[in-house]
Amino acid sequence: PQYTRVWIPDPDEVWKSAEIIKDYHEGDKSLRLKLEDETIFEYPVDLHGDELPFLRNPDILVGENDLTALSYLHEPAVLHN
């Protein structure tokens, strides 16, 4: 199945790409992610803040010259593009 892809902050690479591999249910304290190297990672969710990971743009938009054409326009999307 196709999972939602996101960007998570990383101290070494600045941003890492990951897929959400388990549905989020109200009250969950983390998102289960799979990183590009197949590592499973639990991303903590702050229920009182806005600490959700940024959504990734579809692959078809990678390398787009006009940044306004991106579905999601935020720091990791611009840097990746």
PLY file of the C-alpha trace (Angstrom):
ply
format ascii 1.0
element vertex 81
property float x
property float y
property float z
element edge 80
property int vertex1
property int vertex2
end_header
0.00 0.00 0.00
0.97 3.63 -0.50
1.65 5.47 2.74
1.77 9.18 3.47
5.30 10.51 3.16
6.63 13.17 5.51
9.75 15.12 6.46
11.12 14.89 10.01
13.88 17.04 11.50
17.30 15.42 11.80
20.35 16.81 13.64
22.79 15.58 10.96
20.89 15.77 7.66
18.54 18.65 8.67
15.50 16.79 7.21
14.86 13.07 6.65
12.17 11.52 4.53
9.87 8.93 6.09
6.57 7.14 5.53
3.79 6.91 8.10
3.19 3.15 8.32
0.47 2.98 10.97
-2.78 4.91 11.16
-2.87 7.58 13.84
-5.66 7.28 16.39
-6.70 10.00 18.82
-4.63 9.68 21.98
-1.60 8.05 20.29
1.62 9.54 21.65
3.66 8.90 18.49
3.54 8.24 14.76
5.12 5.02 13.51
7.43 5.90 10.62
9.69 3.99 8.27
12.79 5.91 7.21
14.32 5.54 3.73
16.89 3.07 5.12
13.97 0.84 6.30
14.52 1.78 9.98
11.31 1.96 12.02
11.06 5.16 14.04
8.53 6.38 16.62
8.01 10.12 16.10
6.58 11.74 19.26
3.36 13.73 18.79
2.84 16.84 20.90
-0.91 16.90 21.48
-0.76 20.50 22.71
1.42 21.99 19.98
1.91 22.02 16.24
4.74 19.50 16.11
3.45 17.29 13.30
5.89 16.41 10.51
5.72 18.25 7.18
4.05 16.40 4.29
6.18 15.51 1.25
5.29 16.55 -2.26
4.55 13.84 -4.85
7.61 12.62 -6.78
6.22 14.13 -9.99
6.86 17.61 -8.52
10.51 16.99 -7.58
12.75 19.33 -9.59
9.88 21.74 -10.35
11.27 25.10 -11.48
8.26 27.05 -10.22
8.04 26.55 -6.44
4.46 27.81 -6.44
3.52 24.60 -8.28
4.44 22.49 -5.23
1.53 21.04 -3.28
3.32 21.74 0.01
5.61 24.73 0.31
7.79 24.65 3.44
11.49 24.53 4.28
12.12 20.79 3.65
10.17 20.87 0.37
12.13 23.84 -0.93
15.48 22.37 0.11
14.67 18.99 -1.42
13.47 20.52 -4.66
0 1
1 2
2 3
3 4
4 5
5 6
6 7
7 8
8 9
9 10
10 11
11 12
12 13
13 14
14 15
15 16
16 17
17 18
18 19
19 20
20 21
21 22
22 23
23 24
24 25
25 26
26 27
27 28
28 29
29 30
30 31
31 32
32 33
33 34
34 35
35 36
36 37
37 38
38 39
39 40
40 41
41 42
42 43
43 44
44 45
45 46
46 47
47 48
48 49
49 50
50 51
51 52
52 53
53 54
54 55
55 56
56 57
57 58
58 59
59 60
60 61
61 62
62 63
63 64
64 65
65 66
66 67
67 68
68 69
69 70
70 71
71 72
72 73
73 74
74 75
75 76
76 77
77 78
78 79
79 80
